[in-house]
Amino acid sequence: MTCTRTRPQNVPAQNRNPQEDGQVGPVWAGLDRPEPDWPDLVTAALLGTDRRPVPALLDLAATQAVARRAGLRPGPAAPLPGAAAADPRPPLPEAARRRLTMLLPARGGSGGAGSGGGAGGGGNLANLNELLPQWLAAAGRHGYRCPAPLVPRCWTRPGRAASCGRTRWPWPVRWACGWRNATPTGASSCAPPAGDSPEPDRQLWQEGLFAERVTHLTRLRRRDPQAALALLRSTWSSERAEDRLLFLDALQEGLSARDEPFLEAALTDRAKNVRLTAAELLSTLPGSALARRMARRALACVVLTGTADGARMTVHPPTVCDPEMQHDGIAPASPTGRADRAFWLGEIVAATPLDTWVTAYGPPEALLALPVSDAWQQDLLDAWARAAVRQGDARWARALLSLPSRHRDGRSTDAPVPVPVGSAAKLLAVLPSEEQADWSAAFLADHGLADAFQLLVACPAPWPRGLGRAVLDALVRAAAAGGYPWSHSGVIGVAERALAPEAADELAALAEHTVPAWPRPSPPGRDAAAAGRDARRADPRARPEEIPGPR
Amino acid sequence: MDDRWTPEHVLSLSPDAASRKAASRLSAPAPWTGTGSDDRALWGHCQGSGGSPYRTVVDLEGPAYQCSCPSRKFPCKHALGLLLLWSAGGTGQDRAPDWAAGWLDARREQDRLRRERPRGEPAAAGAAAGGAARATAAGRLARRSGRVAAGAAELQVRMADQLRSGLADAPRQGAAAWGGVAARMVDAQAPGLASRARELGAVPASGPGWPSRLLEEYGLLHLLASGYGRVDTLPEALAATVRARVGFTVDTAELLRGPLVRDSWLVLGSSDSADERLTTRRIWLRGSRSGRPALLLSFGRPGAAPEYALPTGMLLDAELAFHPGARPLRAALGTRFSAPAAPPAAEAVPPGLSLDAALDAYGRALEDDPWLDSWPVVLEAVVPLPGALGWELADHTGPQPVAIPVDRRSTPDSGLWRLAAVSGGRPLTLFGECGHRGFTPITAWYPDGNRIRTLGVTA
């Protein structure tokens, strides 16, 4: 309690003569005569009046209880921290403010009466993970400031930095030790100054919960990769296997040649998953010894040969998995049921730096056009695709992705087969987002909705206009062809969340002109137009008029 | 009415969290057709999952709702969704269609009749029948008074017994020891004594300093029980306070016969608390002419919103009937003369007290009603801060910076963080209950751009 208790001095209760107006016994009258102090009364009450007799103890207690309460005074205040700087950015428009309230999760952060799922604006998981980041990014682009009361609920959300800004929210955070772990790791730019002093850091690393430790390691890795590595080394041998695996994952960010000795050592780790992860990390380090070993193996397996018909790739997968291969993270037996030799080939090629091929045989566009011996083509393509994803190689990704279109151009059946949609989605993630959207739009135009779901999920939202258009067109075509709406529910669901707000007008126009293709009551008509309406309804970033640019 | 309600106000009408969520989904124009509103009502058709759309009408006076959906929630999600749509400006001005106008007219007619009845009824009732009924009621009351007095006397004996052997044992006895006594007080028809007795059982588990708090509660319960023992000799107002504390209730209809206090009441804030059987909404008002505080209690069964929902920060021209007592606070809402209206811009932030004056106000209230745990006050220029010993409200305007602690028992963490966020380290005006456990913040007023907004801390 900050309140101090004083003997009441000018509290009216004791100045009145209570005998006149409140005959509630001697209670009001007792204040003028000498009496035991409050601590004496408490002692007597604890010991019992049998042992410590106090006449009329309860009467005295009542009198003094009221006097104590009435005599409460404010206590000295803690020093006032500096006020938050004024935020000059314009406030959110009303409609956008309402939208944000609806998107945010239920009130009631850590405990208290307000907690409990689902209350408040009804923020569900999809809203939180998909719509809210889009909304925050949009608000940040327009330069609006977050409404002050919503700041505590926004600042644990990824992407909040855009709109909440740094001027206001760190103000309460300075005391909020409890928030340290609630802060997501993606918030480096405005992480609370929790980790500035090394001593608490070390303590957190030694004694913290697992999640705290991962967060701490990830954050430190971002700031100072080698310090993070040193920290991990300091306790590495005593960590549990499953923890070692996740800590190793944290090294992926900021990976450099200086991590190699540690990772090489981890290749002999007791746990298989740790060994595999170390090998995978090493394979993405172009200059690493493991990458060089893999390149040597790869070039031995896949040879460019010249024949009378022209150049072709001749493939000779290894026939055994020798101990050195096993040391480099290749399992001696295929875990998936694929043939062992194909599996080993895939592992080797996927872990080989793609530059190896360019240096040895030529650019990917040319290599991919070559015929491949003995039906190893699909295995080789898959492995190259894995390598392109793992190494984030846009040139190879592009070359691999352009294969299907060449196939459709009507070349001979010997032409390369398209990559499966699943790996296409992964390859696309390597490319810049516009390219990803363009490719997906073209895919939709050619192949329709059937296989598009995986691609669309991977495209960053909100979709650019071209892609949104392509999705709507495909939905309209599907509706016109009499397809059932619920067979496209996946795509419709993604579209609800990822269509750009600018598509609202198009959707409205569609909704006007589309006749429901299915009878209304069962199930509710869900043609393209209905999807459009839904998209508008669920669209978090609001209709365009809600977030006008500042004038 | 020009001023459309805020979405917060609309959502405060909803019976539960699920309804709020559902209403938010129905707040877009898509499912609605034929919507419209005039000064006093709104209506529309909502396409549900069934074949024919539901017809939804909301009478803004009351408010009252009518919907053809089968939901047992009240108001249903359609009514709330329609209100949200309207609050966002999504319904045009129009004249009510016949199906809506029929219900609205019938309701208003009923309302008018009900308003006229209370004054006419006593005269209409036969004097003899009334006399007989009164006699029966008086007999019932006398019997109950006897039972309560016996209960109070028994309670005093119990407390004296406990004190003789000492309270040091209390933590080991646990809450159960007083559970039986509380049940006995319920049997004695003294629910007020029962709940205080139950609290006695909880105090020893309330952390350091419990002996002092326990003795305070013993003293005050003893004061109440002995006060009831001689309630007939007390001045009328104090006797009413004692009766109310012991657990006698007052009939609202009886209260509303008068006397009534008409004022322009500022809605200072509201807060809900719920257990499995009942949602209790407390709404605090302050007369802008009289300066008099008032507390409205409103109850709702689970699934139904409490009857009253008054928008915080608005003025309500209405009559209140105060429950009798030495320090009247609780009141019943009588006639409302207009819909809630925003105060003039210059008075958007209510005037408040310093920390000293706020504690004085509580002290003065104790003078009349020593059992008060807190007293509603508006604080001026306080900074909410999470300190080393817990949250506090600091006043740095005087020569000596002073602070009072925040009473955390009914304030969620999230509310305090929101409070800190709107303050940003700057002083703000804060309404709440000031008591011996600290201050319970309820509503904050803060500037946002060029307007003043309110923040419900417990909401």
Interface residues (C-beta under 8 A of the other chain):
Chain A: M1 T2 C3 P8 V11 P12 A13 R16 D21 G22 Q23 V24 G25 V27 W38 L41 V42 A45 L46 L47 G48 T49 D50 R51 L57 L58 D59 L60 A61 A62 T63 Q64 A65 V66 R68 R69 A70 G71 L72 R73 P74 G75 P76 A77 A78 P79 L80 P81 G82 A83 A84 P90 P91 A95 R98 T101 M102 A106 R107 G108 G109 S110 G111 G112 A113 G114 S115 G116 G117 G118 A119 G120 G121 G122 P147 A148 P149 L150 V151 P152 R153 R168 W169 W171 P172 W175 A176 R520 P521 P524 R533 D534 R536 R537
Chain B: P7 A17 A18 R20 K21 A22 S24 R25 A28 A30 S49 G50 G51 A88 M159 A160 L163 R164 S165 G166 L167 A168 P211 S212 L214 L215 E216 E217 Y218 G219 L220 H222 L223 S226 G227 R230 T233 L234 P235 L238 S273 A326 L355 D356 L359 Y362 G363 R364 L366 E367 P370 V383 L385 P386 G387 A388 L389 E392 A394 D395 H396 Q400 P401 V402 A403 I404 P405 S410 T411 P412 D413 S414 G415 W417 R418 A420 A421 V422 G424 G425 R426 G435 H436 G438 Y446 D448 G449 L455 T458 A459
